[in-house]
Amino acid sequence: MSDATETHDATIAPEADTHEAEVHEHPSDLKYVKIAAILAAFTLIEILTYTFDLKGGTLLAILLPLMAVKFAIVAGYFMHLKFDSKLFTVMFVAGLVFAVVVYAVMLTIFEFW
């Protein structure tokens, strides 16, 4: 009987890691300055809402969308969420939605509407 033997070459390198980190290009300095200017403009709008003495629902209808947009910009660019996995985006959006719902419940409890 002949023995069938398998030959293994010890010089074969292990397979390269297929989970290498994806590299993305960071925004330029000018892009960060533009983003900061947009955030400053939104903040100015938020401050101006108090100078016009808006009340209740009107104030919330202006401030909540501004808050959401500012959150998205900061998370997207400054926290590099725009370049990461979509799972992180879902987690951040879920947290934002949860915070707004809790805020609305608290306003309802204290009869703000």
Backbone as a chain_set.jsonl record, in Angstrom:
{"seq": "MSDATETHDATIAPEADTHEAEVHEHPSDLKYVKIAAILAAFTLIEILTYTFDLKGGTLLAILLPLMAVKFAIVAGYFMHLKFDSKLFTVMFVAGLVFAVVVYAVMLTIFEFW", "coords": {"N": [[0.845, -1.171, 0.0], [0.451, 2.122, -0.785], [1.376, 5.125, 0.697], [-0.475, 8.032, 0.714], [0.587, 11.161, 0.77], [0.255, 14.469, 1.869], [1.671, 17.428, 0.778], [2.95, 20.24, 2.299], [3.75, 23.56, 1.913], [5.898, 25.384, 3.745], [6.675, 27.909, 3.31], [4.708, 29.512, 2.337], [3.015, 32.474, 2.683], [0.739, 33.642, 5.201], [-2.671, 34.432, 4.438], [-3.461, 37.759, 3.471], [-4.812, 40.172, 5.677], [-8.174, 40.718, 5.292], [-9.742, 42.652, 6.317], [-8.956, 45.315, 6.248], [-8.623, 48.679, 7.271], [-10.804, 51.065, 5.934], [-9.805, 53.772, 4.001], [-10.399, 57.172, 3.977], [-10.744, 60.355, 2.448], [-10.008, 63.234, 4.209], [-12.005, 66.15, 4.852], [-11.119, 69.35, 3.488], [-9.339, 72.164, 4.974], [-10.673, 74.496, 4.308], [-13.228, 73.529, 3.871], [-13.975, 72.822, 6.488], [-14.035, 75.376, 7.61], [-16.149, 76.508, 6.193], [-18.225, 74.855, 7.109], [-18.196, 75.548, 9.823], [-19.025, 78.211, 9.57], [-21.625, 77.854, 8.623], [-22.762, 76.543, 10.838], [-22.505, 78.612, 12.698], [-24.242, 80.479, 11.559], [-26.7, 79.124, 11.813], [-26.827, 79.06, 14.597], [-27.031, 81.779, 15.125], [-29.572, 82.249, 14.049], [-31.065, 80.738, 15.853], [-30.637, 82.237, 18.197], [-31.838, 84.627, 17.454], [-34.503, 83.897, 17.469], [-35.298, 84.215, 20.05], [-35.221, 86.945, 20.407], [-37.4, 87.834, 19.027], [-39.428, 87.075, 20.597], [-40.951, 84.642, 20.442], [-43.439, 82.163, 21.019], [-44.199, 78.993, 22.566], [-45.394, 76.498, 20.441], [-44.583, 77.597, 17.975], [-41.973, 78.423, 18.481], [-40.764, 75.951, 19.034], [-41.17, 74.708, 16.563], [-39.347, 75.998, 15.014], [-36.875, 75.748, 16.382], [-36.382, 72.951, 16.889], [-36.011, 71.637, 14.295], [-33.701, 73.078, 13.492], [-31.941, 72.29, 15.483], [-31.719, 69.563, 14.891], [-30.541, 69.608, 12.347], [-28.106, 70.895, 12.893], [-27.005, 68.993, 14.627], [-26.722, 66.851, 12.837], [-24.813, 67.896, 11.059], [-22.572, 68.369, 12.733], [-22.118, 65.761, 13.753], [-21.744, 64.411, 11.371], [-19.514, 65.599, 10.038], [-17.516, 66.672, 11.901], [-17.297, 64.594, 13.697], [-16.758, 62.645, 11.97], [-18.706, 60.894, 11.083], [-19.954, 60.741, 8.685], [-18.237, 59.351, 7.094], [-18.07, 56.853, 8.16], [-19.373, 53.593, 9.092], [-22.741, 52.773, 8.18], [-24.231, 51.808, 10.256], [-23.438, 53.2, 12.537], [-24.522, 55.679, 11.935], [-27.243, 55.086, 12.04], [-27.448, 54.495, 14.763], [-26.828, 57.001, 15.949], [-28.897, 58.614, 14.894], [-31.112, 57.309, 15.946], [-30.681, 57.826, 18.654], [-30.997, 60.607, 18.636], [-33.69, 60.86, 17.836], [-34.921, 59.547, 19.988], [-34.201, 61.326, 22.07], [-35.606, 63.647, 21.305], [-38.234, 62.711, 21.471], [-38.422, 62.143, 24.226], [-38.065, 64.729, 25.198], [-40.365, 65.972, 24.117], [-42.347, 64.538, 25.489], [-41.828, 65.316, 28.11], [-42.384, 68.07, 27.898], [-45.091, 67.887, 27.4], [-46.01, 66.722, 29.774], [-45.575, 68.8, 31.57], [-47.405, 70.572, 30.658], [-46.769, 72.361, 28.527], [-47.611, 72.794, 25.959]], "CA": [[0.0, 0.0, 0.0], [1.245, 3.352, -0.833], [0.849, 6.218, 1.521], [-0.675, 9.322, 0.038], [0.946, 12.231, 1.703], [0.046, 15.833, 1.39], [2.832, 18.274, 1.009], [2.628, 21.609, 2.68], [4.894, 24.448, 1.762], [5.976, 26.256, 4.921], [7.064, 29.275, 2.919], [3.538, 30.276, 1.889], [2.62, 33.481, 3.682], [-0.697, 33.624, 5.497], [-3.452, 35.371, 3.646], [-3.495, 39.126, 3.988], [-6.041, 40.502, 6.402], [-9.13, 41.33, 4.377], [-10.51, 43.66, 7.034], [-8.155, 46.523, 6.397], [-9.434, 49.877, 7.493], [-11.035, 51.873, 4.745], [-9.213, 55.1, 4.12], [-11.183, 58.195, 3.305], [-10.084, 61.647, 2.408], [-10.584, 64.199, 5.136], [-12.344, 67.426, 4.227], [-10.055, 70.354, 3.545], [-9.514, 73.191, 5.994], [-11.701, 75.408, 3.824], [-14.527, 72.873, 4.103], [-14.271, 72.967, 7.919], [-14.382, 76.785, 7.847], [-17.509, 76.676, 5.665], [-19.132, 74.176, 8.037], [-18.271, 76.394, 11.023], [-19.835, 79.385, 9.231], [-23.021, 77.399, 8.572], [-23.187, 76.326, 12.222], [-22.646, 79.937, 13.32], [-25.472, 81.078, 11.026], [-27.827, 78.459, 12.475], [-26.839, 79.518, 15.986], [-27.568, 83.143, 15.087], [-31.026, 82.125, 13.865], [-31.614, 80.294, 17.14], [-30.606, 83.373, 19.126], [-32.831, 85.603, 17.009], [-35.857, 83.464, 17.819], [-35.616, 84.738, 21.383], [-35.413, 88.393, 20.329], [-38.737, 88.075, 18.5], [-40.345, 86.649, 21.647], [-41.853, 83.609, 19.945], [-43.956, 81.335, 22.113], [-44.699, 77.632, 22.432], [-45.251, 75.66, 19.26], [-43.814, 78.286, 16.936], [-40.576, 78.364, 18.893], [-40.308, 74.569, 18.839], [-41.166, 74.407, 15.135], [-38.114, 76.569, 14.462], [-35.672, 75.289, 17.07], [-36.127, 71.515, 16.765], [-35.323, 71.314, 13.03], [-32.351, 73.639, 13.521], [-31.159, 71.417, 16.346], [-31.464, 68.316, 14.174], [-29.594, 69.887, 11.259], [-26.794, 71.139, 13.508], [-26.539, 67.693, 15.103], [-26.29, 66.069, 11.679], [-23.578, 68.473, 10.53], [-21.479, 68.109, 13.68], [-21.84, 64.32, 13.776], [-21.291, 63.982, 10.056], [-18.201, 66.09, 9.64], [-16.532, 66.785, 12.965], [-17.115, 63.273, 14.302], [-16.469, 61.789, 10.818], [-19.758, 59.891, 10.937], [-20.27, 60.665, 7.264], [-17.307, 58.435, 6.454], [-18.079, 55.584, 8.882], [-20.415, 52.622, 8.794], [-24.126, 53.254, 8.29], [-24.732, 51.379, 11.555], [-23.222, 54.309, 13.461], [-25.505, 56.713, 11.595], [-28.527, 54.633, 12.588], [-27.395, 54.641, 16.224], [-26.903, 58.415, 16.291], [-30.236, 59.111, 14.568], [-32.022, 56.73, 16.946], [-30.48, 58.605, 19.881], [-31.6, 61.923, 18.438], [-35.152, 60.688, 17.862], [-35.28, 59.243, 21.373], [-34.077, 62.56, 22.858], [-36.715, 64.543, 20.947], [-39.466, 62.132, 22.022], [-38.394, 62.367, 25.672], [-38.277, 66.163, 25.378], [-41.778, 66.249, 23.848], [-43.129, 63.963, 26.59], [-41.642, 66.193, 29.278], [-43.141, 69.302, 27.65], [-46.507, 67.548, 27.542], [-46.283, 66.509, 31.186], [-45.629, 70.089, 32.247], [-48.416, 71.365, 29.975], [-46.138, 73.447, 27.772], [-48.309, 73.023, 24.696]], "C": [[0.881, 1.221, 0.0], [0.56, 4.414, 0.009], [0.697, 7.476, 0.676], [-0.396, 10.411, 1.063], [0.704, 13.579, 1.063], [1.291, 16.628, 1.694], [2.36, 19.681, 1.302], [3.883, 22.434, 2.549], [4.889, 25.437, 2.91], [6.31, 27.681, 4.551], [5.886, 30.105, 2.44], [3.107, 31.205, 3.016], [1.139, 33.365, 3.958], [-1.412, 34.684, 4.673], [-3.468, 36.741, 4.315], [-4.839, 39.365, 4.657], [-6.984, 41.247, 5.461], [-9.942, 42.43, 5.036], [-9.682, 44.913, 7.263], [-9.078, 47.719, 6.534], [-9.58, 50.64, 6.185], [-10.477, 53.266, 4.985], [-10.092, 56.072, 3.355], [-10.425, 59.508, 3.375], [-10.781, 62.593, 3.367], [-10.957, 65.473, 4.386], [-11.195, 68.42, 4.402], [-10.342, 71.355, 4.668], [-10.608, 74.17, 5.591], [-13.093, 74.83, 4.058], [-14.938, 73.002, 5.578], [-14.659, 74.402, 8.256], [-15.801, 77.051, 7.348], [-18.538, 76.042, 6.603], [-19.297, 74.998, 9.312], [-19.124, 77.628, 10.761], [-21.321, 79.021, 9.175], [-23.556, 77.183, 9.984], [-23.376, 77.648, 12.958], [-23.919, 80.621, 12.842], [-26.706, 80.45, 11.675], [-27.943, 78.895, 13.935], [-27.392, 80.93, 16.074], [-29.086, 83.117, 14.916], [-31.684, 81.687, 15.172], [-31.66, 81.436, 18.149], [-31.664, 84.394, 18.751], [-34.26, 85.185, 17.342], [-36.271, 84.003, 19.192], [-35.804, 86.248, 21.369], [-36.797, 88.744, 19.802], [-39.821, 87.597, 19.458], [-41.408, 85.675, 21.123], [-42.257, 82.702, 21.098], [-44.287, 79.926, 21.652], [-44.354, 76.889, 21.162], [-44.433, 76.297, 18.145], [-42.325, 78.219, 17.236], [-40.006, 76.961, 18.659], [-40.238, 74.194, 17.363], [-39.927, 74.973, 14.453], [-36.882, 75.909, 15.075], [-35.373, 73.798, 16.889], [-35.501, 71.132, 15.42], [-33.899, 71.877, 12.965], [-31.425, 72.766, 14.362], [-30.779, 70.126, 15.612], [-30.438, 68.512, 13.058], [-28.201, 70.132, 11.822], [-26.199, 69.835, 14.029], [-25.988, 66.87, 13.948], [-24.972, 66.591, 11.114], [-22.402, 68.159, 11.444], [-21.109, 66.626, 13.692], [-21.256, 63.855, 12.449], [-19.865, 64.374, 9.738], [-17.178, 66.088, 10.765], [-16.291, 65.457, 13.68], [-16.87, 62.215, 13.219], [-17.496, 60.679, 10.631], [-20.123, 59.697, 9.467], [-19.416, 59.611, 6.559], [-17.296, 57.049, 7.105], [-19.228, 54.699, 8.42], [-21.809, 53.236, 8.986], [-24.752, 52.845, 9.626], [-24.566, 52.501, 12.581], [-24.216, 55.434, 13.199], [-26.863, 56.351, 12.17], [-28.55, 54.817, 14.104], [-27.52, 56.105, 16.642], [-28.295, 58.982, 16.023], [-31.251, 58.567, 15.571], [-31.897, 57.481, 18.273], [-31.111, 59.977, 19.791], [-33.125, 61.84, 18.514], [-35.623, 60.414, 19.282], [-35.231, 60.501, 22.237], [-35.23, 63.517, 22.569], [-38.029, 64.018, 21.516], [-39.527, 62.363, 23.532], [-38.654, 63.838, 25.977], [-39.753, 66.52, 25.173], [-42.669, 65.699, 24.963], [-43.025, 64.861, 27.824], [-42.404, 67.508, 29.105], [-44.636, 69.057, 27.812], [-46.877, 67.373, 29.012], [-46.428, 67.838, 31.934], [-46.533, 71.1, 31.546], [-47.841, 72.589, 29.279], [-46.938, 73.804, 26.528], [-49.454, 73.901, 24.959]], "O": [[1.896, 1.312, 0.69], [-0.662, 4.559, 0.014], [1.635, 7.916, 0.011], [-1.078, 10.534, 2.08], [0.927, 13.78, -0.131], [1.884, 16.494, 2.765], [1.484, 20.224, 0.628], [4.951, 22.045, 3.022], [3.968, 26.245, 3.031], [6.235, 28.574, 5.396], [6.048, 31.293, 2.163], [2.868, 30.776, 4.145], [0.361, 33.029, 3.065], [-0.827, 35.69, 4.271], [-3.485, 36.863, 5.54], [-5.864, 38.823, 4.244], [-6.625, 42.285, 4.905], [-10.752, 43.077, 4.373], [-9.709, 45.498, 8.346], [-10.175, 47.748, 5.976], [-8.621, 50.831, 5.438], [-10.665, 53.853, 6.051], [-10.479, 55.811, 2.216], [-9.584, 59.725, 4.248], [-12.004, 62.732, 3.337], [-10.309, 65.835, 3.404], [-10.41, 68.329, 5.346], [-11.436, 71.386, 5.231], [-11.382, 74.623, 6.434], [-14.024, 75.558, 4.403], [-16.103, 73.259, 5.881], [-15.524, 74.621, 9.104], [-16.57, 77.745, 8.012], [-19.594, 76.621, 6.859], [-20.407, 75.132, 9.826], [-19.873, 78.052, 11.64], [-22.171, 79.788, 9.626], [-24.674, 77.592, 10.295], [-24.305, 77.789, 13.753], [-24.605, 81.272, 13.63], [-27.645, 81.155, 12.044], [-29.05, 79.077, 14.443], [-28.141, 81.247, 16.998], [-29.8, 83.879, 15.568], [-32.734, 82.206, 15.55], [-32.641, 81.573, 18.879], [-32.316, 84.966, 19.624], [-35.135, 86.04, 17.482], [-37.454, 84.219, 19.453], [-36.486, 86.784, 22.242], [-37.317, 89.822, 20.089], [-41.009, 87.708, 19.155], [-42.605, 85.866, 21.338], [-41.491, 82.505, 22.041], [-44.613, 79.701, 20.486], [-43.184, 76.674, 20.844], [-43.68, 75.613, 17.452], [-41.514, 77.984, 16.34], [-38.897, 76.812, 18.147], [-39.349, 73.448, 16.954], [-39.509, 74.465, 13.413], [-35.947, 75.551, 14.358], [-34.209, 73.425, 16.749], [-34.538, 70.366, 15.404], [-32.997, 71.223, 12.442], [-30.272, 72.533, 13.998], [-29.643, 69.662, 15.71], [-29.565, 67.667, 12.857], [-27.218, 69.626, 11.281], [-24.998, 69.605, 13.881], [-24.922, 66.265, 14.059], [-24.108, 65.802, 10.732], [-21.348, 67.729, 10.975], [-19.93, 66.276, 13.646], [-20.371, 62.999, 12.42], [-19.094, 63.565, 9.222], [-16.081, 65.555, 10.599], [-15.204, 65.222, 14.208], [-16.784, 61.025, 13.522], [-17.176, 59.629, 10.073], [-20.55, 58.615, 9.062], [-19.829, 59.046, 5.546], [-16.58, 56.161, 6.642], [-19.952, 55.027, 7.48], [-22.014, 54.099, 9.839], [-25.708, 53.477, 10.077], [-25.455, 52.728, 13.401], [-24.698, 56.071, 14.136], [-27.556, 57.205, 12.723], [-29.559, 55.246, 14.664], [-28.241, 56.416, 17.589], [-28.818, 59.746, 16.834], [-32.15, 59.292, 15.997], [-32.9, 57.739, 18.937], [-31.695, 60.461, 20.76], [-33.767, 62.654, 19.178], [-36.616, 60.988, 19.729], [-36.126, 60.721, 23.053], [-35.771, 64.131, 23.489], [-38.851, 64.8, 21.993], [-40.575, 62.738, 24.058], [-39.385, 64.157, 26.914], [-40.326, 67.277, 25.957], [-43.651, 66.341, 25.338], [-44.022, 65.127, 28.495], [-43.004, 68.005, 30.058], [-45.362, 69.921, 28.303], [-47.937, 67.824, 29.446], [-47.281, 67.985, 32.809], [-46.454, 72.304, 31.789], [-48.35, 73.701, 29.418], [-46.951, 74.955, 26.091], [-50.198, 74.236, 24.038]]}, "num_chains": 1, "name": "protein.A"}
